[in-house]
Amino acid sequence: MLLDSGESEEGGVLMTRIDSDFYSMGLRCSAWLYLPDGVARPPVVVMAHGFAGQKDFGLEPYAEHFADRGMAVLLFDYRNFGGSQGEPRNLVNPWRHLADWKAAISHTRYLPEVDGSRLALWGTSFSGGHVVVTAAQVPGIRAVVAQVPFVDGVATTMQFSIPYQIEGLYHGIKDLFRLAAGKSPHTVPAVAEPGTFACMNTPDAMEGYYTLVPADSPMKNEVPARICLMVSAYRPVWFARRVGCPVLLMYAKNDSLIPPEAVERMGARIPRAEVVGLPVGHFDVYTGDLFREVVERQAGFLAMHLS
Protein backbone atom coordinates (compact mmCIF):
# COMPACT_ATOMS: atom_id res chain seq x y z
CA MET A 1 0.00 0.00 0.00
CA LEU A 2 1.32 3.42 -0.95
CA LEU A 3 1.72 5.54 2.17
CA ASP A 4 3.67 8.58 1.15
CA SER A 5 5.25 10.10 -1.90
CA GLY A 6 6.80 13.47 -2.45
CA GLU A 7 9.84 15.67 -2.31
CA SER A 8 12.31 15.00 0.46
CA GLU A 9 12.91 17.39 3.35
CA GLU A 10 16.22 18.38 1.77
CA GLY A 11 14.55 19.33 -1.53
CA GLY A 12 16.24 16.52 -3.49
CA VAL A 13 14.91 13.43 -5.24
CA LEU A 14 11.33 12.27 -4.85
CA MET A 15 10.73 9.20 -2.73
CA THR A 16 7.95 6.76 -2.06
CA ARG A 17 7.12 4.98 1.19
CA ILE A 18 5.19 1.71 1.08
CA ASP A 19 4.22 -0.94 3.61
CA SER A 20 6.59 -3.91 3.53
CA ASP A 21 5.64 -6.11 6.49
CA PHE A 22 7.37 -9.41 7.20
CA TYR A 23 7.12 -12.28 9.68
CA SER A 24 9.44 -13.14 12.53
CA MET A 25 8.82 -16.32 14.51
CA GLY A 26 5.25 -16.45 13.19
CA LEU A 27 4.32 -12.85 14.07
CA ARG A 28 3.93 -9.97 11.63
CA CYS A 29 6.44 -7.13 11.96
CA SER A 30 5.31 -3.75 10.66
CA ALA A 31 7.80 -2.15 8.26
CA TRP A 32 8.04 0.78 5.89
CA LEU A 33 10.08 0.64 2.71
CA TYR A 34 11.45 3.97 1.49
CA LEU A 35 12.33 4.02 -2.22
CA PRO A 36 14.15 6.87 -3.97
CA ASP A 37 12.32 7.61 -7.22
CA GLY A 38 14.33 7.21 -10.39
CA VAL A 39 16.90 4.84 -8.90
CA ALA A 40 16.68 1.30 -10.27
CA ARG A 41 17.23 -1.35 -7.59
CA PRO A 42 19.03 0.90 -5.10
CA PRO A 43 21.16 -0.38 -2.23
CA VAL A 44 19.24 -0.68 1.00
CA VAL A 45 19.66 0.21 4.68
CA VAL A 46 17.76 -1.78 7.33
CA MET A 47 16.85 0.28 10.40
CA ALA A 48 15.10 -0.10 13.76
CA HIS A 49 14.79 1.88 16.96
CA GLY A 50 16.34 1.31 20.35
CA PHE A 51 15.00 0.59 23.82
CA ALA A 52 11.20 0.96 24.11
CA GLY A 53 10.99 2.81 20.79
CA GLN A 54 9.26 2.26 17.50
CA LYS A 55 9.75 3.27 13.92
CA ASP A 56 7.89 6.59 14.15
CA PHE A 57 9.94 7.76 17.15
CA GLY A 58 12.37 10.12 15.45
CA LEU A 59 13.71 7.75 12.79
CA GLU A 60 11.74 8.93 9.76
CA PRO A 61 14.05 11.93 9.13
CA TYR A 62 17.03 9.55 8.96
CA ALA A 63 15.26 7.26 6.51
CA GLU A 64 14.18 10.21 4.36
CA HIS A 65 17.70 11.59 4.28
CA PHE A 66 19.18 8.26 3.21
CA ALA A 67 16.53 7.94 0.49
CA ASP A 68 17.41 11.45 -0.63
CA ARG A 69 20.95 10.15 -1.15
CA GLY A 70 19.71 7.36 -3.43
CA MET A 71 19.43 4.52 -0.90
CA ALA A 72 16.34 2.50 -0.08
CA VAL A 73 15.48 2.01 3.60
CA LEU A 74 13.52 -0.69 5.41
CA LEU A 75 12.43 0.73 8.77
CA PHE A 76 10.66 -1.75 11.06
CA ASP A 77 9.05 -2.27 14.46
CA TYR A 78 10.10 -5.19 16.64
CA ARG A 79 7.51 -7.76 17.60
CA ASN A 80 5.31 -6.48 20.44
CA PHE A 81 5.97 -2.84 19.46
CA GLY A 82 4.23 -0.23 17.34
CA GLY A 83 2.34 -1.69 14.40
CA SER A 84 3.74 -5.19 14.88
CA GLN A 85 1.94 -8.16 16.38
CA GLY A 86 2.84 -9.72 19.69
CA GLU A 87 1.90 -9.80 23.36
CA PRO A 88 2.70 -8.56 25.91
CA ARG A 89 3.11 -5.11 24.46
CA ASN A 90 6.44 -3.29 24.74
CA LEU A 91 8.34 -6.46 25.59
CA VAL A 92 12.04 -5.56 25.52
CA ASN A 93 14.17 -8.65 24.93
CA PRO A 94 17.46 -8.28 23.05
CA TRP A 95 17.47 -11.86 21.81
CA ARG A 96 13.97 -11.49 20.37
CA HIS A 97 15.11 -8.25 18.77
CA LEU A 98 18.08 -10.01 17.17
CA ALA A 99 15.75 -12.62 15.68
CA ASP A 100 13.65 -9.79 14.23
CA TRP A 101 16.76 -8.21 12.70
CA LYS A 102 17.61 -11.48 10.95
CA ALA A 103 14.04 -11.82 9.68
CA ALA A 104 14.10 -8.22 8.41
CA ILE A 105 17.35 -8.84 6.54
CA SER A 106 16.05 -12.05 4.94
CA HIS A 107 12.88 -10.22 3.88
CA THR A 108 14.78 -7.26 2.46
CA ARG A 109 17.25 -9.31 0.46
CA TYR A 110 14.44 -10.74 -1.65
CA LEU A 111 12.52 -7.53 -2.29
CA PRO A 112 12.39 -6.93 -6.07
CA GLU A 113 12.54 -3.15 -5.62
CA VAL A 114 16.04 -3.13 -4.11
CA ASP A 115 19.48 -4.64 -4.59
CA GLY A 116 19.58 -6.94 -1.57
CA SER A 117 23.23 -7.78 -2.19
CA ARG A 118 24.12 -4.20 -1.20
CA LEU A 119 22.68 -4.07 2.30
CA ALA A 120 23.72 -2.10 5.37
CA LEU A 121 22.46 -1.91 8.95
CA TRP A 122 21.67 1.20 11.00
CA GLY A 123 20.89 1.12 14.71
CA THR A 124 20.65 3.62 17.53
CA SER A 125 20.95 3.22 21.32
CA PHE A 126 19.85 -0.36 22.17
CA SER A 127 19.68 -1.27 18.48
CA GLY A 128 23.16 0.19 18.02
CA GLY A 129 24.32 -2.93 19.84
CA HIS A 130 21.96 -5.16 17.86
CA VAL A 131 23.47 -4.13 14.51
CA VAL A 132 26.97 -5.01 15.70
CA VAL A 133 25.86 -8.45 16.89
CA THR A 134 23.86 -9.03 13.70
CA ALA A 135 26.75 -8.04 11.43
CA ALA A 136 28.93 -10.56 13.29
CA GLN A 137 26.37 -13.31 12.74
CA VAL A 138 24.89 -12.65 9.28
CA PRO A 139 27.16 -12.95 6.21
CA GLY A 140 27.20 -10.34 3.49
CA ILE A 141 26.48 -7.14 5.42
CA ARG A 142 28.24 -4.30 3.56
CA ALA A 143 28.37 -1.66 6.32
CA VAL A 144 27.05 -0.78 9.78
CA VAL A 145 26.18 2.53 11.44
CA ALA A 146 25.79 2.36 15.23
CA GLN A 147 24.65 5.64 16.80
CA VAL A 148 25.01 6.23 20.58
CA PRO A 149 25.19 2.42 20.79
CA PHE A 150 24.48 0.19 23.76
CA VAL A 151 27.61 -1.97 23.85
CA ASP A 152 27.93 -3.73 27.22
CA GLY A 153 25.17 -4.50 29.70
CA VAL A 154 27.60 -4.86 32.58
CA ALA A 155 29.18 -1.45 31.92
CA THR A 156 25.76 0.19 31.63
CA THR A 157 24.40 -1.49 34.77
CA MET A 158 27.42 -0.36 36.80
CA GLN A 159 26.53 3.25 35.97
CA PHE A 160 23.57 2.90 38.36
CA SER A 161 23.61 2.70 42.15
CA ILE A 162 23.43 -0.54 44.12
CA PRO A 163 19.95 0.35 45.52
CA TYR A 164 18.75 0.95 41.96
CA GLN A 165 20.12 -2.43 40.85
CA ILE A 166 18.47 -4.20 43.81
CA GLU A 167 15.13 -2.57 43.01
CA GLY A 168 15.51 -3.68 39.39
CA LEU A 169 16.06 -7.27 40.52
CA TYR A 170 12.93 -7.09 42.67
CA HIS A 171 10.80 -5.87 39.77
CA GLY A 172 12.28 -8.41 37.36
CA ILE A 173 11.69 -11.34 39.69
CA LYS A 174 8.14 -10.17 40.40
CA ASP A 175 7.46 -10.12 36.65
CA LEU A 176 8.86 -13.64 36.22
CA PHE A 177 6.58 -14.95 38.99
CA ARG A 178 3.58 -13.40 37.25
CA LEU A 179 4.70 -14.92 33.96
CA ALA A 180 4.99 -18.37 35.55
CA ALA A 181 1.52 -17.97 37.05
CA GLY A 182 0.02 -17.03 33.69
CA LYS A 183 -0.81 -13.51 34.83
CA SER A 184 -0.38 -10.18 33.08
CA PRO A 185 3.13 -8.69 33.23
CA HIS A 186 4.45 -6.61 36.09
CA THR A 187 5.64 -3.46 34.35
CA VAL A 188 8.01 -0.59 35.14
CA PRO A 189 8.31 2.79 33.40
CA ALA A 190 10.67 2.92 30.45
CA VAL A 191 11.65 6.46 31.43
CA ALA A 192 11.14 8.64 34.50
CA GLU A 193 12.64 11.59 36.31
CA PRO A 194 15.61 10.98 38.64
CA GLY A 195 14.50 9.52 41.96
CA THR A 196 11.72 7.44 40.39
CA PHE A 197 12.55 3.90 39.35
CA ALA A 198 12.55 3.33 35.60
CA CYS A 199 14.74 1.59 33.06
CA MET A 200 16.06 5.04 32.16
CA ASN A 201 15.87 7.70 34.89
CA THR A 202 18.94 9.85 34.27
CA PRO A 203 18.44 13.64 34.23
CA ASP A 204 18.06 13.89 30.45
CA ALA A 205 16.20 10.61 29.83
CA MET A 206 12.55 11.58 30.15
CA GLU A 207 12.74 14.85 28.24
CA GLY A 208 15.02 13.31 25.61
CA TYR A 209 12.76 10.31 25.10
CA TYR A 210 9.59 12.35 24.77
CA THR A 211 11.12 14.65 22.16
CA LEU A 212 11.00 11.56 19.90
CA VAL A 213 7.46 10.40 20.71
CA PRO A 214 4.70 11.77 18.46
CA ALA A 215 2.07 13.75 20.34
CA ASP A 216 -0.70 11.37 19.29
CA SER A 217 1.21 8.14 20.02
CA PRO A 218 -0.83 5.55 21.95
CA MET A 219 2.29 3.87 23.32
CA LYS A 220 2.37 3.58 27.11
CA ASN A 221 5.47 4.43 29.11
CA GLU A 222 5.85 0.92 30.52
CA VAL A 223 7.73 -2.30 29.76
CA PRO A 224 7.53 -5.77 31.32
CA ALA A 225 10.05 -5.69 34.17
CA ARG A 226 11.81 -8.92 33.15
CA ILE A 227 14.21 -6.81 31.06
CA CYS A 228 15.78 -5.72 34.38
CA LEU A 229 17.11 -9.28 34.71
CA MET A 230 18.36 -9.48 31.12
CA VAL A 231 20.14 -6.25 30.42
CA SER A 232 23.44 -6.99 32.17
CA ALA A 233 23.73 -10.30 30.29
CA TYR A 234 23.53 -8.61 26.91
CA ARG A 235 27.04 -7.69 25.79
CA PRO A 236 27.44 -6.79 22.09
CA VAL A 237 31.11 -6.01 22.76
CA TRP A 238 31.75 -9.77 22.81
CA PHE A 239 30.94 -9.90 19.08
CA ALA A 240 33.07 -6.94 18.01
CA ARG A 241 36.08 -8.86 16.69
CA ARG A 242 33.84 -10.93 14.41
CA VAL A 243 32.47 -7.97 12.47
CA GLY A 244 34.15 -7.98 9.06
CA CYS A 245 32.46 -5.01 7.39
CA PRO A 246 33.18 -1.30 7.89
CA VAL A 247 31.48 0.16 10.97
CA LEU A 248 30.79 3.78 11.86
CA LEU A 249 30.42 4.19 15.63
CA MET A 250 29.11 7.60 16.66
CA TYR A 251 28.88 8.00 20.43
CA ALA A 252 28.06 10.78 22.89
CA LYS A 253 30.92 11.81 25.17
CA ASN A 254 28.42 13.08 27.76
CA ASP A 255 26.14 10.04 27.58
CA SER A 256 24.32 9.42 30.89
CA LEU A 257 23.17 5.92 29.90
CA ILE A 258 26.07 4.35 27.99
CA PRO A 259 29.66 4.75 29.25
CA PRO A 260 31.67 6.43 26.46
CA GLU A 261 34.77 4.43 27.35
CA ALA A 262 32.81 1.20 26.74
CA VAL A 263 32.03 2.34 23.20
CA GLU A 264 35.67 3.22 22.65
CA ARG A 265 36.70 -0.25 23.84
CA MET A 266 34.33 -1.87 21.40
CA GLY A 267 35.53 0.36 18.58
CA ALA A 268 39.10 -0.74 19.26
CA ARG A 269 38.04 -4.38 18.82
CA ILE A 270 36.18 -3.97 15.53
CA PRO A 271 38.73 -4.50 12.73
CA ARG A 272 37.33 -1.81 10.39
CA ALA A 273 35.77 0.71 12.74
CA GLU A 274 35.58 4.48 12.41
CA VAL A 275 34.89 5.87 15.89
CA VAL A 276 33.49 9.38 16.27
CA GLY A 277 32.96 10.97 19.69
CA LEU A 278 30.52 13.88 19.95
CA PRO A 279 30.57 16.35 22.88
CA VAL A 280 26.85 15.88 23.55
CA GLY A 281 24.35 13.80 25.52
CA HIS A 282 22.58 10.58 24.56
CA PHE A 283 19.44 12.17 23.07
CA ASP A 284 21.00 15.20 21.38
CA VAL A 285 21.76 13.48 18.07
CA TYR A 286 18.12 13.22 16.98
CA THR A 287 17.28 16.88 16.49
CA GLY A 288 18.53 20.27 15.37
CA ASP A 289 21.82 21.14 13.73
CA LEU A 290 23.55 18.15 15.29
CA PHE A 291 21.09 15.79 13.63
CA ARG A 292 21.85 17.32 10.25
CA GLU A 293 25.60 16.99 10.85
CA VAL A 294 25.33 13.41 12.08
CA VAL A 295 22.93 12.13 9.41
CA GLU A 296 24.99 13.62 6.59
CA ARG A 297 28.14 11.92 7.84
CA GLN A 298 26.26 8.64 8.16
CA ALA A 299 24.78 8.99 4.67
CA GLY A 300 28.21 9.61 3.18
CA PHE A 301 29.61 6.56 4.96
CA LEU A 302 26.77 4.35 3.80
CA ALA A 303 26.83 5.63 0.22
CA MET A 304 30.57 5.01 -0.02
CA HIS A 305 30.33 1.41 1.14
CA LEU A 306 27.14 0.55 -0.73
CA SER A 307 28.16 2.01 -4.09
C-alpha positions as CSV (number, residue, x, y, z in Angstrom):
1,M,0.0,0.0,0.0
2,L,1.3,3.4,-0.9
3,L,1.7,5.5,2.2
4,D,3.7,8.6,1.1
5,S,5.2,10.1,-1.9
6,G,6.8,13.5,-2.4
7,E,9.8,15.7,-2.3
8,S,12.3,15.0,0.5
9,E,12.9,17.4,3.3
10,E,16.2,18.4,1.8
11,G,14.6,19.3,-1.5
12,G,16.2,16.5,-3.5
13,V,14.9,13.4,-5.2
14,L,11.3,12.3,-4.9
15,M,10.7,9.2,-2.7
16,T,8.0,6.8,-2.1
17,R,7.1,5.0,1.2
18,I,5.2,1.7,1.1
19,D,4.2,-0.9,3.6
20,S,6.6,-3.9,3.5
21,D,5.6,-6.1,6.5
22,F,7.4,-9.4,7.2
23,Y,7.1,-12.3,9.7
24,S,9.4,-13.1,12.5
25,M,8.8,-16.3,14.5
26,G,5.3,-16.4,13.2
27,L,4.3,-12.8,14.1
28,R,3.9,-10.0,11.6
29,C,6.4,-7.1,12.0
30,S,5.3,-3.8,10.7
31,A,7.8,-2.2,8.3
32,W,8.0,0.8,5.9
33,L,10.1,0.6,2.7
34,Y,11.5,4.0,1.5
35,L,12.3,4.0,-2.2
36,P,14.1,6.9,-4.0
37,D,12.3,7.6,-7.2
38,G,14.3,7.2,-10.4
39,V,16.9,4.8,-8.9
40,A,16.7,1.3,-10.3
41,R,17.2,-1.4,-7.6
42,P,19.0,0.9,-5.1
43,P,21.2,-0.4,-2.2
44,V,19.2,-0.7,1.0
45,V,19.7,0.2,4.7
46,V,17.8,-1.8,7.3
47,M,16.9,0.3,10.4
48,A,15.1,-0.1,13.8
49,H,14.8,1.9,17.0
50,G,16.3,1.3,20.4
51,F,15.0,0.6,23.8
52,A,11.2,1.0,24.1
53,G,11.0,2.8,20.8
54,Q,9.3,2.3,17.5
55,K,9.8,3.3,13.9
56,D,7.9,6.6,14.2
57,F,9.9,7.8,17.2
58,G,12.4,10.1,15.5
59,L,13.7,7.8,12.8
60,E,11.7,8.9,9.8
61,P,14.0,11.9,9.1
62,Y,17.0,9.6,9.0
63,A,15.3,7.3,6.5
64,E,14.2,10.2,4.4
65,H,17.7,11.6,4.3
66,F,19.2,8.3,3.2
67,A,16.5,7.9,0.5
68,D,17.4,11.5,-0.6
69,R,21.0,10.1,-1.1
70,G,19.7,7.4,-3.4
71,M,19.4,4.5,-0.9
72,A,16.3,2.5,-0.1
73,V,15.5,2.0,3.6
74,L,13.5,-0.7,5.4
75,L,12.4,0.7,8.8
76,F,10.7,-1.8,11.1
77,D,9.1,-2.3,14.5
78,Y,10.1,-5.2,16.6
79,R,7.5,-7.8,17.6
80,N,5.3,-6.5,20.4
81,F,6.0,-2.8,19.5
82,G,4.2,-0.2,17.3
83,G,2.3,-1.7,14.4
84,S,3.7,-5.2,14.9
85,Q,1.9,-8.2,16.4
86,G,2.8,-9.7,19.7
87,E,1.9,-9.8,23.4
88,P,2.7,-8.6,25.9
89,R,3.1,-5.1,24.5
90,N,6.4,-3.3,24.7
91,L,8.3,-6.5,25.6
92,V,12.0,-5.6,25.5
93,N,14.2,-8.7,24.9
94,P,17.5,-8.3,23.1
95,W,17.5,-11.9,21.8
96,R,14.0,-11.5,20.4
97,H,15.1,-8.3,18.8
98,L,18.1,-10.0,17.2
99,A,15.7,-12.6,15.7
100,D,13.7,-9.8,14.2
101,W,16.8,-8.2,12.7
102,K,17.6,-11.5,11.0
103,A,14.0,-11.8,9.7
104,A,14.1,-8.2,8.4
105,I,17.4,-8.8,6.5
106,S,16.0,-12.0,4.9
107,H,12.9,-10.2,3.9
108,T,14.8,-7.3,2.5
109,R,17.3,-9.3,0.5
110,Y,14.4,-10.7,-1.7
111,L,12.5,-7.5,-2.3
112,P,12.4,-6.9,-6.1
113,E,12.5,-3.2,-5.6
114,V,16.0,-3.1,-4.1
115,D,19.5,-4.6,-4.6
116,G,19.6,-6.9,-1.6
117,S,23.2,-7.8,-2.2
118,R,24.1,-4.2,-1.2
119,L,22.7,-4.1,2.3
120,A,23.7,-2.1,5.4
121,L,22.5,-1.9,9.0
122,W,21.7,1.2,11.0
123,G,20.9,1.1,14.7
124,T,20.7,3.6,17.5
125,S,21.0,3.2,21.3
126,F,19.8,-0.4,22.2
127,S,19.7,-1.3,18.5
128,G,23.2,0.2,18.0
129,G,24.3,-2.9,19.8
130,H,22.0,-5.2,17.9
131,V,23.5,-4.1,14.5
132,V,27.0,-5.0,15.7
133,V,25.9,-8.5,16.9
134,T,23.9,-9.0,13.7
135,A,26.7,-8.0,11.4
136,A,28.9,-10.6,13.3
137,Q,26.4,-13.3,12.7
138,V,24.9,-12.7,9.3
139,P,27.2,-13.0,6.2
140,G,27.2,-10.3,3.5
141,I,26.5,-7.1,5.4
142,R,28.2,-4.3,3.6
143,A,28.4,-1.7,6.3
144,V,27.0,-0.8,9.8
145,V,26.2,2.5,11.4
146,A,25.8,2.4,15.2
147,Q,24.6,5.6,16.8
148,V,25.0,6.2,20.6
149,P,25.2,2.4,20.8
150,F,24.5,0.2,23.8
151,V,27.6,-2.0,23.8
152,D,27.9,-3.7,27.2
153,G,25.2,-4.5,29.7
154,V,27.6,-4.9,32.6
155,A,29.2,-1.5,31.9
156,T,25.8,0.2,31.6
157,T,24.4,-1.5,34.8
158,M,27.4,-0.4,36.8
159,Q,26.5,3.3,36.0
160,F,23.6,2.9,38.4
161,S,23.6,2.7,42.1
162,I,23.4,-0.5,44.1
163,P,19.9,0.3,45.5
164,Y,18.7,0.9,42.0
165,Q,20.1,-2.4,40.8
166,I,18.5,-4.2,43.8
167,E,15.1,-2.6,43.0
168,G,15.5,-3.7,39.4
169,L,16.1,-7.3,40.5
170,Y,12.9,-7.1,42.7
171,H,10.8,-5.9,39.8
172,G,12.3,-8.4,37.4
173,I,11.7,-11.3,39.7
174,K,8.1,-10.2,40.4
175,D,7.5,-10.1,36.6
176,L,8.9,-13.6,36.2
177,F,6.6,-15.0,39.0
178,R,3.6,-13.4,37.3
179,L,4.7,-14.9,34.0
180,A,5.0,-18.4,35.5
181,A,1.5,-18.0,37.1
182,G,0.0,-17.0,33.7
183,K,-0.8,-13.5,34.8
184,S,-0.4,-10.2,33.1
185,P,3.1,-8.7,33.2
186,H,4.4,-6.6,36.1
187,T,5.6,-3.5,34.3
188,V,8.0,-0.6,35.1
189,P,8.3,2.8,33.4
190,A,10.7,2.9,30.5
191,V,11.6,6.5,31.4
192,A,11.1,8.6,34.5
193,E,12.6,11.6,36.3
194,P,15.6,11.0,38.6
195,G,14.5,9.5,42.0
196,T,11.7,7.4,40.4
197,F,12.6,3.9,39.3
198,A,12.6,3.3,35.6
199,C,14.7,1.6,33.1
200,M,16.1,5.0,32.2
201,N,15.9,7.7,34.9
202,T,18.9,9.8,34.3
203,P,18.4,13.6,34.2
204,D,18.1,13.9,30.4
205,A,16.2,10.6,29.8
206,M,12.5,11.6,30.1
207,E,12.7,14.9,28.2
208,G,15.0,13.3,25.6
209,Y,12.8,10.3,25.1
210,Y,9.6,12.3,24.8
211,T,11.1,14.6,22.2
212,L,11.0,11.6,19.9
213,V,7.5,10.4,20.7
214,P,4.7,11.8,18.5
215,A,2.1,13.8,20.3
216,D,-0.7,11.4,19.3
217,S,1.2,8.1,20.0
218,P,-0.8,5.6,21.9
219,M,2.3,3.9,23.3
220,K,2.4,3.6,27.1
221,N,5.5,4.4,29.1
222,E,5.9,0.9,30.5
223,V,7.7,-2.3,29.8
224,P,7.5,-5.8,31.3
225,A,10.0,-5.7,34.2
226,R,11.8,-8.9,33.1
227,I,14.2,-6.8,31.1
228,C,15.8,-5.7,34.4
229,L,17.1,-9.3,34.7
230,M,18.4,-9.5,31.1
231,V,20.1,-6.2,30.4
232,S,23.4,-7.0,32.2
233,A,23.7,-10.3,30.3
234,Y,23.5,-8.6,26.9
235,R,27.0,-7.7,25.8
236,P,27.4,-6.8,22.1
237,V,31.1,-6.0,22.8
238,W,31.7,-9.8,22.8
239,F,30.9,-9.9,19.1
240,A,33.1,-6.9,18.0
241,R,36.1,-8.9,16.7
242,R,33.8,-10.9,14.4
243,V,32.5,-8.0,12.5
244,G,34.1,-8.0,9.1
245,C,32.5,-5.0,7.4
246,P,33.2,-1.3,7.9
247,V,31.5,0.2,11.0
248,L,30.8,3.8,11.9
249,L,30.4,4.2,15.6
250,M,29.1,7.6,16.7
251,Y,28.9,8.0,20.4
252,A,28.1,10.8,22.9
253,K,30.9,11.8,25.2
254,N,28.4,13.1,27.8
255,D,26.1,10.0,27.6
256,S,24.3,9.4,30.9
257,L,23.2,5.9,29.9
258,I,26.1,4.4,28.0
259,P,29.7,4.7,29.3
260,P,31.7,6.4,26.5
261,E,34.8,4.4,27.4
262,A,32.8,1.2,26.7
263,V,32.0,2.3,23.2
264,E,35.7,3.2,22.7
265,R,36.7,-0.2,23.8
266,M,34.3,-1.9,21.4
267,G,35.5,0.4,18.6
268,A,39.1,-0.7,19.3
269,R,38.0,-4.4,18.8
270,I,36.2,-4.0,15.5
271,P,38.7,-4.5,12.7
272,R,37.3,-1.8,10.4
273,A,35.8,0.7,12.7
274,E,35.6,4.5,12.4
275,V,34.9,5.9,15.9
276,V,33.5,9.4,16.3
277,G,33.0,11.0,19.7
278,L,30.5,13.9,19.9
279,P,30.6,16.4,22.9
280,V,26.9,15.9,23.6
281,G,24.4,13.8,25.5
282,H,22.6,10.6,24.6
283,F,19.4,12.2,23.1
284,D,21.0,15.2,21.4
285,V,21.8,13.5,18.1
286,Y,18.1,13.2,17.0
287,T,17.3,16.9,16.5
288,G,18.5,20.3,15.4
289,D,21.8,21.1,13.7
290,L,23.6,18.2,15.3
291,F,21.1,15.8,13.6
292,R,21.9,17.3,10.3
293,E,25.6,17.0,10.8
294,V,25.3,13.4,12.1
295,V,22.9,12.1,9.4
296,E,25.0,13.6,6.6
297,R,28.1,11.9,7.8
298,Q,26.3,8.6,8.2
299,A,24.8,9.0,4.7
300,G,28.2,9.6,3.2
301,F,29.6,6.6,5.0
302,L,26.8,4.3,3.8
303,A,26.8,5.6,0.2
304,M,30.6,5.0,0.0
305,H,30.3,1.4,1.1
306,L,27.1,0.5,-0.7
307,S,28.2,2.0,-4.1
